[in-house]
């Protein structure tokens, strides 16, 4: 055989060997398939893991124990599922309040290849099935077992093994016992108990154990763990050198979270700005929220520009941060309200339109503000839409400023003055507009010093043969989990920035200095930053040979909508196996913010099959946080009233207003956080309608209605969602208890009577709603005044007659008679003023006879007459009896 024949035969033999290697797994691939999907996750707690002796390199701890030592919680998040391969991101939280450590797990649920072993098996396995094909480990049964309050079909795995284990340069005898329980449908580990001991030459030299159980998951529809999130309004914070700026920080309960949230803030970009959060600690009730004020105090020496402040809320092991944009400008704040523009610097090509978002914020002001815009030079037109907004105290309304340049507009800088007029005065701000000609002029930067973008970096690499080397571009990102791009300076068309890479397991970081010309593309920016204001069809650089933007789309990043420029290209990468180098086409996509030119996402992927081997890989650099203010389409939600009061048993409503911002149009779905109903026992609140169609720059409404039965103050959060972006509003309902049933006591409040005389008045008893008790009445009167009631009690509505008599010896004057009425739990009193007057002296003498009371005189006369008549009759009878 000559050398030429040998060169031909070797690749053939290698191919045959490789095909034989992978044939068994290919034949059985359809049997074992993953039961999980990308986006699903599981969290494990109740972790205990120990290894003795610790930190011994001679016989290190087994992986199951090492993975769980000192760990409080572990979360596995499914990133990718392709065929039998599954990739997870793993996040491990430790008890020393450090940030979670993340790494990647991957594996083949058919062969067991990879580092997923013991965390995941194939879905829908049953009694007698092997954990992996050829493993020799079989599930002895399928049972029902409850996890997270849900009854699941579970595959228990009990394994006792004896095997050789490394001890320095030799081996010892290891014995281990594993009890594990796997969810049958998904294949996810539910519970694990592992013990291990190691002997060497008959002596025990090491031992350890590990235990954990699932405590949270969305894999089989369990309730998410209690949590909170931070909401800030208004944002961004706009202030001036030597002044202060404020915003409100609301820690809001989710999923029944209750606890104290500690708030802090760090200003980024200047050491001469002091931040305070008051109060710094807030107790958040279940389904409730807290309220704090973030104040930034800016030294007079701080230059104008764009900055950010990082607001962090921490409660126990839970921590969340929000990056809030800050603009320091010299804008004049008028009485009662202020106007800010985002962005305040725009680049616009001739014959084009751009827009800026105007935020009109009230400072204890209520009323209408009319907006006007004018340019310092002819050639630029600007129109606010709407041109009038109505403010409530502490509120913010928005208007979109549309800016147009014609084909004959001169190139250069223009200043737009935006002024708002109200009854209390006016307020103004300015916008700088640079007019360019992108067809034959220079490309201008859209970024500003202080612009920041934070990214998550995830890599994925799967192959059927370990001998296949990873492409260099994938290997470069293999130990990186995060990155931050920070713009340092902008001079002409040259931009400098720092790109900070964070390595796996917090092992360190690296800072790369970037510098380049966005006009020519020369430099080391490497497409992290391109010119601002580009559109579909424009070259990336001012060169006809440069790649052109494929399309301009609307896409959500870091919680906001962006106008995004997209570029897709195909490039060649090299993959090597067994000395054979294979060129593979890789798909690469870039997504840039159209206004600033900052990279928001870069995604590279390839899927190669060559002869006997296959390989798949990807890199995703995804923006998760940024301080750039988007001017893309958006929407806002507000509630009127945002706070209302009602009594138990009553219904209350609030009108929800959806407002299009920057020409947003689409369907917005509305949903509620109903956790508060569990606390107050109310029916589910209703939204009518539950979704609205929002026209460009238009508004739409929905009504939130509910009925409460338990007194208290409750916050209902309404989520408005469209295209993956959610905006929220919270309505406060103060539920007051109904007062107890009552009655009323009414009637005459004064009476005039003469000495020795009698008079009367009436009192009215009227029961209120639900009052059915008997009402009893008592009287308190001064000496000399006698009071009689027609009845001392009654049930229901009625009239009481009260007779008042003044004695003859009562001195004239003013007296008070008090009526007390008691019924049920209620008591009412009524004070009646009695004015007693004397009988006039003239009227008194004319009524006497011989100075005596007439009645006495008449009685005496009557008696004398009777005696006279009786004597006469007796005398007559005596005389008659003497007559013969």
C-alpha positions in Angstrom: 0.0 0.0 0.0 1.5 3.3 -1.1 1.3 6.6 0.9 -1.5 8.0 -1.4 -3.7 4.9 -0.6 -3.0 5.3 3.1 -4.1 8.9 3.1 -7.4 7.9 1.5 -8.0 5.0 3.8 -7.4 6.7 7.2 -10.4 9.1 7.0 -12.6 6.1 5.9 -11.5 4.0 8.8 -12.0 6.9 11.2 -15.5 7.4 9.9 -16.3 3.7 10.2 -15.1 3.7 13.9 -17.0 6.8 14.7 -20.2 5.5 13.1 -19.9 2.3 15.1 -19.5 4.4 18.3 -22.7 6.3 17.9 -24.9 3.7 16.3 -26.3 2.2 19.5 -27.4 5.5 20.9 -29.0 6.6 17.6 -31.0 3.4 17.4 -32.6 3.9 20.7 -32.9 7.7 20.7 -36.7 7.8 20.4 -37.1 5.8 23.7 -35.8 8.2 26.2 -36.9 11.9 25.6 -36.8 14.9 28.0 -40.1 15.7 29.9 -39.1 19.3 30.6 -39.4 22.4 28.4 -37.2 25.6 28.1 -38.3 28.1 30.7 -39.3 25.6 33.4 -37.4 25.6 36.7 -37.2 23.9 40.1 -35.7 25.2 43.4 -34.3 22.8 46.1 -34.0 23.7 49.8 -33.8 22.0 53.2 -30.2 21.3 52.1 -27.8 19.6 54.4 -24.4 18.4 53.2 -21.2 17.5 55.0 -17.8 15.9 54.3 -15.1 14.8 56.7 -12.3 15.6 56.6 -13.1 18.9 54.8 -10.8 20.4 52.1 -8.8 17.3 51.7 -7.3 17.1 48.2 -6.1 13.5 48.7 -9.7 12.2 48.7 -12.1 15.1 47.6 -15.8 15.0 48.4 -18.1 13.2 45.8 -19.9 15.6 43.4 -23.3 15.2 45.0 -21.9 16.3 48.3 -19.6 19.0 46.9 -22.4 20.5 44.9 -24.5 21.1 48.0 -22.0 22.0 50.7 -22.7 25.4 52.3 -25.6 25.9 49.9 -28.9 27.3 51.1 -30.9 26.9 47.9 -30.2 25.6 44.4 -32.4 26.5 41.4 -32.2 24.7 38.0 -33.6 26.6 35.0 -34.2 24.8 31.7 -32.4 26.8 29.0 -32.5 24.4 26.0 -34.0 21.1 24.9 -32.8 19.5 21.7 -33.4 15.8 21.1 -32.3 14.0 24.2 -30.0 16.8 25.3 -31.0 19.2 28.0 -29.2 22.4 29.2 -29.8 24.0 32.6 -28.6 27.2 34.3 -27.9 26.4 37.9 -28.0 29.1 40.6 -26.7 28.4 44.0 -27.4 30.7 47.0 -25.1 30.6 50.0 -25.8 31.6 53.6 -23.3 34.4 53.7 -25.5 36.9 51.8 -23.3 36.7 48.7 -24.7 36.9 45.2 -26.0 33.6 43.8 -23.3 31.6 41.9 -24.4 30.4 38.5 -23.0 27.7 36.2 -24.3 25.4 33.5 -25.4 21.8 33.6 -26.1 19.7 30.5 -26.6 16.1 29.7 -28.2 13.4 27.6 -31.3 11.8 29.3 -30.9 8.8 27.0 -27.2 7.9 27.6 -26.5 9.7 30.9 -23.6 11.6 29.3 -22.9 15.0 30.9 -23.2 16.4 34.4 -27.0 16.3 34.9 -26.8 12.9 36.5 -29.1 12.5 39.5 -30.8 15.9 38.8 -32.9 14.7 35.7 -33.9 11.6 34.0 -36.1 11.1 30.9 -39.8 11.9 31.2 -42.6 9.3 31.5 -40.4 6.4 32.6 -42.1 3.7 34.7 -41.6 0.6 36.8 -38.7 -1.5 35.5 -37.2 1.2 33.2 -33.5 2.0 33.5 -32.5 5.5 34.6 -30.5 5.8 31.4 -30.0 3.2 28.7 -27.4 0.7 29.8 -27.1 2.1 33.3 -28.3 -1.1 35.0 -30.2 1.1 37.5 -33.9 0.3 37.4 -36.9 2.0 39.0 -38.5 -0.7 41.2 -41.9 0.9 41.3 -44.1 4.0 40.5 -45.9 5.4 43.5 -48.1 8.4 44.4 -46.3 11.0 46.6 -47.2 14.6 47.5 -44.7 17.4 46.9 -45.5 21.1 47.2 -49.1 20.2 48.1 -49.6 18.3 44.8 -50.0 14.6 44.5 -47.6 13.3 41.8 -46.7 10.0 40.2 -43.2 9.4 41.4 -40.4 6.9 40.4 -38.3 6.0 43.5 -34.7 5.0 42.9 -32.8 3.0 45.6 -29.1 2.2 44.9 -26.4 0.7 47.1 -23.0 0.5 45.5 -19.4 -0.5 46.3 -16.6 0.7 44.0 -13.1 2.0 43.8 -12.5 5.7 44.7 -9.4 7.8 44.2 -7.1 8.1 47.3 -4.0 10.1 46.2 -2.2 8.0 43.6 -4.1 4.8 44.5 -7.7 3.9 45.3 -9.8 3.0 48.3 -13.1 1.3 48.6 -16.2 3.5 48.6 -19.7 2.5 49.7 -22.6 4.7 48.9 -26.4 4.6 49.2 -28.7 6.7 47.2 -32.5 7.2 47.8 -33.9 9.5 45.1 -37.5 10.3 44.0 -38.2 11.6 40.4 -41.3 13.1 39.0 -42.6 10.7 36.5 -44.0 13.2 34.0 -41.1 15.6 33.8 -38.2 13.4 35.1 -37.1 16.1 37.5 -35.5 15.2 40.9 -38.0 15.7 43.7 -36.0 14.5 46.7 -32.5 13.1 47.4 -30.7 11.4 50.3 -27.1 10.3 49.8 -24.6 8.8 52.2 -21.0 7.9 51.4 -18.0 6.4 53.3 -14.5 5.6 52.1 -12.1 3.0 53.5 -8.4 2.5 52.8 -6.6 -0.7 53.8 -9.5 -1.6 56.0 -9.7 1.8 57.9 -12.4 4.4 57.5 -10.8 7.6 56.3 -13.7 9.8 55.0 -17.4 10.0 55.1 -20.2 12.4 54.2 -23.9 12.8 53.3 -26.2 15.1 51.3 -29.9 15.7 51.5 -32.3 18.1 49.7 -36.0 18.3 48.6 -37.8 20.4 46.0 -39.3 23.5 47.6 -40.6 25.5 44.6 -41.2 24.9 40.9 -43.4 25.7 38.0 -43.0 22.3 36.4 -46.3 20.9 37.7 -48.3 24.1 38.4 -47.3 24.8 42.0 -47.8 28.1 43.7 -44.7 30.4 43.3 -42.7 31.4 46.4 -43.5 34.6 48.2 -41.5 37.5 46.8 -41.6 41.2 46.3 -40.6 43.6 43.5 -39.6 47.3 43.4 -41.6 49.9 41.5 -40.4 53.5 41.2 -42.3 56.5 40.0 -41.8 58.9 38.5 -38.7 58.0 36.5 -36.3 59.1 35.3 -35.2 61.5 38.1 -34.4 64.9 36.6 -32.6 67.6 38.5 -29.9 70.2 38.2 -26.5 70.8 39.7 -26.8 72.1 43.2 -30.4 70.8 43.5 -32.2 67.7 44.7 -34.3 65.2 42.8 -36.8 62.7 44.2 -38.8 59.7 43.3 -41.0 57.2 45.1 -39.9 53.6 45.9 -42.7 51.1 46.3 -41.7 47.6 47.5 -44.7 45.5 46.5 -45.7 42.0 47.8 -46.0 39.1 45.4 -47.4 35.7 46.1 -48.3 36.5 49.7 -44.9 37.9 50.7 -44.8 39.4 54.2 -41.7 40.9 55.7 -39.4 43.8 56.2 -37.7 45.2 53.1 -34.5 47.1 53.6 -33.9 49.8 51.0 -30.6 51.3 49.8 -29.4 53.3 46.8 -26.0 53.8 45.1 -25.4 56.6 42.6 -23.4 55.6 39.6 -21.2 58.0 37.7 -20.3 60.6 40.4 -19.1 60.6 43.9 -20.5 64.1 44.4 -24.1 62.9 44.5 -25.5 61.7 47.8 -28.5 59.3 47.9 -30.9 58.7 50.8 -33.9 56.5 51.1 -36.5 57.5 53.7 -37.6 55.3 55.5 -34.8 52.8 54.8 -36.8 49.9 56.2 -40.4 49.1 55.4 -42.7 46.4 56.7 -44.7 45.0 53.7 -47.9 43.1 54.4 -49.2 40.2 52.3 -50.6 41.6 49.0 -49.7 45.1 50.2 -46.9 47.6 49.5 -44.6 50.1 51.1 -43.8 53.6 50.3 -40.4 55.3 50.6 -38.8 58.4 49.1 -35.5 58.3 47.2 -33.7 61.7 47.3 -30.5 62.5 45.4 -28.6 65.6 46.4 -26.4 66.9 43.6 -23.3 69.0 44.2 -23.1 72.2 42.2 -19.9 70.9 40.5 -21.6 67.9 39.0 -21.7 68.3 35.2 -24.9 67.9 33.3 -25.5 64.5 31.7 -27.1 61.1 32.0 -26.4 59.0 35.1 -28.1 56.2 37.0 -28.8 55.2 40.6 -29.1 51.5 41.6 -31.9 51.0 44.1 -31.8 47.7 46.1 -34.4 46.1 48.3 -33.4 43.2 50.5 -35.5 40.9 52.8 -33.6 38.0 54.2 -32.2 36.0 51.3 -34.4 37.9 48.8 -32.8 40.8 47.0 -33.9 42.8 44.0 -32.4 45.9 42.3 -33.7 48.5 39.9 -31.4 50.7 37.8 -33.1 54.2 37.7 -32.0 56.7 35.0 -31.0 60.2 36.2 -30.7 63.3 34.0 -28.9 66.3 35.4 -29.8 69.4 33.4 -30.3 73.1 33.8 -34.0 73.1 33.0 -36.1 75.7 34.8 -38.9 74.4 36.9 -42.0 76.6 36.8 -44.6 77.0 39.6 -46.4 73.8 40.3 -45.1 71.6 37.5 -42.0 70.6 35.5 -41.2 69.4 32.0 -38.5 66.9 31.0 -37.6 65.5 27.6 -36.2 61.9 27.0 -33.9 61.9 25.2 -32.8 65.6 25.2 -30.3 65.0 22.4 -31.4 63.5 19.1 -29.9 62.8 15.7 -32.2 63.1 12.6 -31.3 62.5 9.0 -32.7 65.0 6.4 -36.3 64.0 5.2 -36.8 62.0 8.4 -38.8 62.1 11.6 -37.8 61.3 15.2 -39.6 61.6 18.5 -38.9 62.5 22.1 -41.0 61.7 25.1 -42.1 64.7 27.2 -42.9 64.0 30.9 -45.0 66.7 32.6 -44.9 66.2 36.4 -47.0 67.9 39.0 -45.6 69.4 42.2 -48.8 69.8 44.3 -50.4 71.2 41.2 -53.8 70.4 39.7 -54.9 71.8 36.4 -54.3 71.8 32.6 -51.0 72.4 31.0 -50.8 73.5 27.3 -47.6 72.6 25.4 -45.8 74.6 22.7 -42.6 73.8 20.8 -40.4 76.0 18.6 -37.1 75.7 16.9 -34.2 78.2 17.2 -33.7 78.0 13.4 -36.0 77.4 10.5 -36.0 73.9 8.9 -37.0 71.9 11.9 -40.7 71.4 13.0 -41.9 69.9 16.3 -45.4 69.1 17.4 -46.5 67.7 20.8 -49.3 65.2 20.8 -51.4 65.6 22.8 -50.7 69.4 23.1 -52.5 69.6 26.4 -52.5 67.4 29.6 -54.3 67.5 32.9 -52.3 67.0 36.0 -53.3 65.8 39.5 -51.0 66.4 42.6 -47.9 64.2 42.4 -48.9 62.8 39.0 -47.1 62.6 35.7 -48.6 62.8 32.2 -46.9 62.2 28.9 -46.8 63.7 25.4 -44.9 62.6 22.3 -42.9 65.4 20.6 -42.7 64.5 16.8 -39.7 66.2 15.2 -39.4 66.5 11.4 -36.6 67.6 9.1 -37.1 68.3 5.3 -34.8 67.4 2.5 -33.6 71.1 2.4 -33.0 71.4 6.2 -29.4 72.6 6.7 -27.1 70.1 8.5 -26.0 71.1 12.0 -27.3 71.6 15.5 -30.8 73.0 16.4 -32.3 73.8 19.7 -36.0 73.1 20.4 -37.7 75.1 23.2 -40.6 73.2 24.8 -42.8 75.3 27.1 -45.8 74.5 29.1 -48.3 77.1 30.2 -50.8 76.8 33.1 -52.8 79.2 35.3 -50.0 79.2 37.9 -47.2 80.0 35.5 -45.0 78.2 33.0 -42.1 75.7 32.8 -39.7 74.9 30.0 -36.9 72.6 28.8 -34.8 72.3 25.7 -33.9 69.5 23.2 -30.8 69.5 21.0 -31.3 68.1 17.5 -28.5 67.3 15.1 -29.5 67.1 11.4 -27.3 64.7 9.4 -27.3 63.2 5.9 -26.7 59.5 6.2 -26.4 58.9 2.5 -23.2 61.0 2.0 -22.5 62.6 5.3 -21.0 61.3 8.5 -22.6 58.8 10.9 -23.1 60.3 14.3 -23.0 58.6 17.7 -26.3 58.2 19.5 -24.8 57.3 22.8 -23.8 59.6 25.6 -21.2 59.3 28.4 -22.7 57.4 31.3 -24.9 55.1 29.1 -24.8 51.6 30.6 -26.1 48.2 29.4 -25.8 45.0 31.5 -25.9 41.6 29.8 -26.4 37.9 30.7 -24.0 35.6 28.8 -25.1 32.0 28.2 -23.3 29.4 26.1 -24.4 26.1 24.9 -22.3 23.2 23.4 -23.4 19.7 22.8 -21.8 17.0 20.7 -22.1 13.2 20.4 -18.3 12.8 20.7 -16.1 14.4 23.3 -13.3 14.4 20.8 -15.0 17.2 18.8 -13.3 20.4 19.8 -15.3 23.5 20.7 -15.0 26.4 18.2 -12.7 29.1 19.5 -15.4 31.7 19.5 -17.5 29.5 21.7 -14.6 28.6 24.0 -13.9 32.3 24.5 -17.2 32.8 26.2 -17.4 29.4 28.0 -16.4 30.8 31.5 -18.3 34.1 31.2 -21.7 34.7 32.8 -22.3 38.4 32.5 -21.0 41.6 30.9 -21.4 45.4 31.3 -20.9 48.0 28.6 -20.3 51.5 29.9 -19.8 54.5 27.6 -16.9 56.7 28.8 -16.7 59.5 26.2 -18.0 60.7 22.9 -15.8 63.0 20.8 -17.0 63.7 17.3 -17.7 60.3 15.8 -15.3 58.5 18.2 -16.7 56.6 21.1 -14.8 55.0 24.0 -16.2 52.5 26.4 -15.3 49.9 28.9 -16.6 46.3 28.5 -16.4 44.4 31.8 -16.7 40.6 31.7 -17.7 38.6 34.8 -16.4 35.0 35.1 -18.1 31.8 36.3 -18.4 31.3 40.0 -17.4 34.9 40.7 -13.8 34.0 40.0 -13.0 37.5 38.8 -13.6 39.9 36.0 -11.8 41.5 33.1 -12.1 44.9 31.6 -11.6 45.5 27.9 -11.2 49.1 26.6 -13.1 49.7 23.4 -12.6 52.7 21.1 -13.8 53.2 17.6 -15.3 55.5 14.9 -19.0 54.9 14.3 -18.7 56.7 11.0 -15.9 54.6 9.4 -16.1 51.4 11.6 -12.4 51.6 12.3 -11.4 50.6 15.8 -12.2 48.1 18.5 -15.9 48.7 19.1 -16.6 45.4 17.4 -20.3 46.2 16.8 -21.0 46.7 20.5 -21.8 50.3 19.4 -22.8 51.6 16.0 -24.1 55.0 14.9 -27.5 56.2 16.2 -30.5 57.0 14.1 -30.0 54.3 11.5 -32.8 52.5 9.8 -33.6 49.4 7.7 -31.4 49.4 4.6 -28.7 51.7 6.0 -25.1 50.4 5.9 -23.6 49.8 9.4 -20.9 52.3 8.6 -20.6 55.1 6.1 -19.4 52.8 3.3 -21.3 51.1 0.5 -19.3 48.0 1.2 -20.6 47.7 4.8 -23.3 45.2 5.7 -26.8 46.8 5.6 -29.4 46.6 8.4 -32.0 44.0 7.5 -35.0 45.5 9.2 -36.1 47.9 12.0 -38.5 46.2 14.4 -40.1 46.8 17.8 -38.7 44.4 20.4 -38.7 44.3 24.2 -35.4 44.4 26.2 -34.8 45.1 29.9 -38.4 45.7 30.5 -39.0 48.3 27.8 -39.9 48.5 24.1 -37.2 49.6 21.8 -37.0 50.4 18.1 -34.4 47.8 17.1 -32.1 47.5 14.1 -31.6 43.9 13.2 -28.7 42.4 11.2 -28.5 38.7 10.3 -25.4 37.2 8.6 -23.9 33.8 8.1 -20.2 33.2 8.7 -17.9 30.2 8.8 -16.5 28.6 11.9 -14.1 25.7 12.2 -14.9 22.5 14.1 -12.1 19.9 14.6 -12.5 16.2 15.4 -9.9 13.4 15.3 -7.6 15.7 13.3 -10.3 16.5 10.8 -11.3 20.3 10.5 -14.8 20.9 9.3 -16.0 24.4 8.1 -19.5 25.0 9.5 -21.9 27.9 8.7 -22.9 29.8 11.8 -25.9 32.1 12.0 -25.2 35.4 13.8 -27.8 38.1 14.7 -27.2 41.5 16.2 -29.9 43.7 17.7 -29.1 47.4 18.3 -31.2 50.2 19.9 -32.0 52.3 16.9 -31.7 55.6 18.7 -28.4 55.1 20.5 -26.8 52.3 18.5 -26.1 50.3 21.7 -26.0 46.5 21.3 -29.1 44.9 23.0 -28.5 41.3 21.9 -26.0 39.2 20.0 -27.0 35.6 19.2 -24.8 33.1 17.4 -25.7 29.5 16.7 -24.7 26.6 14.6 -26.0 23.0 14.1 -23.5 20.8 12.2 -23.6 17.3 11.0 -20.5 16.0 9.2 -20.1 12.3 8.5 -20.3 10.4 11.8 -20.4 13.3 14.1 -22.8 16.1 15.1 -22.3 19.2 17.1 -24.6 22.1 18.2 -23.6 25.3 20.0 -24.8 28.9 20.7 -23.9 32.1 22.4 -26.5 34.6 23.7 -25.5 38.0 25.0 -28.7 39.5 26.2 -29.4 42.9 27.6 -31.1 42.6 31.0 -30.7 46.1 32.4 -29.9 49.6 31.0 -30.2 53.2 31.9 -30.9 54.4 28.4 -34.4 55.8 28.0 -36.3 54.3 25.2 -38.4 56.5 22.8 -40.0 53.5 21.2 -43.7 52.7 21.3 -45.0 52.1 24.8 -48.1 52.4 26.9 -49.0 53.6 30.4 -51.8 52.7 32.8 -53.4 54.9 35.5 -56.4 54.6 37.8 -59.1 57.1 38.7 -59.7 57.1 41.6 -56.4 55.6 42.7 -57.8 55.5 46.3 -61.4 55.2 47.4 -63.4 54.3 50.5 -66.4 52.1 50.9 -68.3 50.2 53.6 -68.5 46.4 54.0 -71.0 44.9 51.7 -70.7 47.8 49.2 -69.2 47.7 45.8 -66.6 50.2 44.5 -65.1 50.9 41.0 -62.1 52.5 39.6 -61.6 53.5 36.0 -58.4 52.2 34.4 -57.0 54.4 31.7 -54.6 53.0 29.1 -52.6 55.6 27.1 -50.6 55.0 24.0 -47.1 56.5 24.1 -45.0 57.1 21.0 -47.6 55.7 18.5 -48.0 52.4 20.3 -50.9 50.4 19.0 -52.1 46.9 19.9 -54.0 44.7 22.3 -53.3 45.2 26.0 -54.4 42.4 28.3 -55.4 43.2 31.9 -55.1 40.9 34.8 -55.3 41.1 38.6 -53.4 40.1 41.7 -56.2 38.3 43.6 -54.2 37.3 46.6 -55.8 40.0 48.7 -59.2 38.3 48.4 -57.9 35.4 50.5 -57.4 37.8 53.3 -60.6 39.7 53.2 -63.0 37.0 51.9 -64.3 39.1 49.0 -65.5 37.8 45.7 -63.0 38.0 42.8 -62.8 41.5 41.5 -63.8 41.9 37.9 -62.3 43.8 35.0 -64.6 44.9 32.2 -63.2 44.5 29.6 -60.3 42.3 30.4 -58.4 43.5 27.3 -58.5 46.6 25.2 -57.4 47.6 21.7 -55.2 50.7 22.0 -55.0 52.9 19.0 -51.9 54.9 18.1 -51.6 57.9 20.5 -55.1 57.0 21.7 -56.6 56.0 25.0 -58.9 53.1 26.2 -60.5 52.4 29.5 -61.6 49.4 31.6 -63.4 49.3 34.9 -62.2 47.5 38.1 -65.1 46.5 40.3 -65.1 44.6 43.6 -67.1 44.0 46.7 -65.6 43.8 50.2 -66.9 42.2 53.4 -64.0 42.8 55.9 -62.8 46.2 57.1 -59.2 47.2 56.3 -57.0 48.9 53.7 -56.2 46.8 50.6 -54.1 47.4 47.5 -55.2 45.8 44.2 -52.5 45.6 41.5 -53.7 45.6 37.9 -51.2 44.3 35.3 -51.4 45.6 31.8 -49.4 43.4 29.4 -48.6 43.6 25.7 -45.8 42.0 23.7 -44.1 40.7 26.8 -44.0 44.1 28.5 -46.1 44.7 31.7 -47.1 48.0 33.2 -48.9 48.1 36.6 -51.1 50.4 38.6 -52.2 49.9 42.2 -55.6 51.0 43.5 -56.1 51.4 47.2 -59.5 50.5 48.7 -60.2 51.5 52.3 -63.0 49.3 53.6 -64.9 50.7 56.6 -67.1 48.7 58.9 -70.9 49.5 58.9 -71.9 51.4 62.1 -74.2 49.4 64.5 -78.0 49.9 64.1 -79.1 53.1 65.7 -82.2 55.3 66.4 -82.9 59.0 66.7 -84.5 61.1 69.4 -86.1 64.3 68.2 -88.6 66.9 69.5 -89.1 70.3 71.0 -85.9 71.7 72.6 -87.4 74.5 74.8 -90.6 75.2 76.8 -91.9 78.3 78.7 -94.2 77.9 81.7 -95.5 80.0 84.6 -95.1 79.3 88.3 -97.7 76.8 89.4 -98.6 75.9 85.8 -98.4 72.8 83.6 -97.5 72.4 79.9 -96.6 69.5 77.6 -94.4 68.7 74.5 -93.9 65.7 72.3 -90.8 63.5 71.7 -90.2 61.4 68.5 -88.4 58.0 68.5 -87.3 56.9 65.0 -85.4 53.6 64.4 -82.6 53.5 61.8 -81.9 50.6 59.3 -81.6 47.3 61.1 -82.5 48.7 64.5 -85.2 46.6 66.3 -84.4 47.0 70.0 -86.7 48.5 72.7 -86.0 52.1 73.6 -86.2 53.0 77.3 -86.5 56.6 78.5 -85.5 58.2 81.8 -85.8 61.8 82.9 -83.5 64.0 85.0 -85.2 67.2 86.2 -84.3 69.8 88.9 -86.2 70.2 92.1 -89.5 72.1 91.7 -90.1 70.7 88.2 -92.2 67.6 87.8 -92.0 65.6 84.5 -94.3 62.8 83.5 -93.9 60.7 80.3 -96.9 59.1 78.6 -94.8 55.9 78.4 -91.3 55.0 79.6 -90.4 52.6 76.7 -91.4 51.6 73.2 -90.3 49.4 70.3 -90.3 50.8 66.8 -91.3 54.3 65.8 -93.5 56.3 68.1 -94.4 59.5 70.0 -93.8 60.2 73.7 -95.9 62.9 75.4 -94.0 64.7 78.2 -95.9 66.8 80.8 -94.0 69.5 82.7 -95.3 71.2 85.9 -93.7 74.1 87.8 -94.4 74.2 91.5 -95.9 77.3 93.1 -92.8 77.9 95.2 -90.4 77.5 92.2 -88.4 80.6 91.6 -88.6 82.0 88.1 -85.6 81.2 85.9 -84.1 78.8 83.3 -83.9 75.1 84.0 -82.7 72.0 82.1 -84.6 68.8 81.8 -82.6 65.9 80.4 -84.2 62.9 78.5 -82.0 59.8 78.2 -83.0 57.2 75.7 -81.3 53.8 75.6 -81.7 51.1 73.0 -79.5 48.2 72.0 -75.9 49.5 72.2 -76.9 53.1 71.5 -77.7 55.9 74.0 -79.0 59.3 73.0 -79.8 62.3 75.3 -81.8 65.4 74.7 -81.6 68.5 76.8 -84.9 70.6 77.0 -84.6 74.1 78.3 -87.6 75.1 80.6 -88.1 78.8 81.2 -90.2 79.4 84.4 -91.9 82.9 84.7 -93.9 84.5 87.6 -97.6 85.4 87.5 -98.0 89.2 87.1 -99.0 91.1 90.4 -102.1 92.8 88.8 -103.5 89.6 87.7 -103.0 88.1 91.1 -105.0 90.9 93.3 -108.0 91.1 90.9 -108.6 87.5 91.4 -109.0 87.7 95.2 -112.2 88.3 97.2 -111.7 90.1 100.5 -108.0 89.1 100.0 -109.0 85.4 99.9 -108.8 83.0 97.2 -112.1 83.0 95.3 -112.5 79.2 95.6 -112.2 79.5 99.4 -114.8 82.3 99.6 -117.2 80.4 97.4 -116.7 77.3 99.6 -117.5 79.3 102.7 -120.6 80.8 101.2 -121.8 77.4 100.2 -121.3 76.0 103.6 -123.1 78.9 105.3 -126.1 78.5 102.9 -126.3 74.8 103.6 -126.3 75.4 107.4 -129.0 78.1 107.1 -131.2 75.8 105.1 -130.7 72.9 107.5 -131.6 75.1 110.6 -134.8 76.4 108.8 -136.0 72.9 108.1 -135.4 71.7 111.6 -137.3 74.7 113.1 -140.2 74.1 110.8 -140.5 70.5 111.9 -140.3 71.3 115.6 -143.1 73.9 115.3 -145.3 71.5 113.4 -144.9 68.8 116.0 -146.2 71.2 118.7 -149.4 72.1 116.9 -152.4 70.1 118.4 
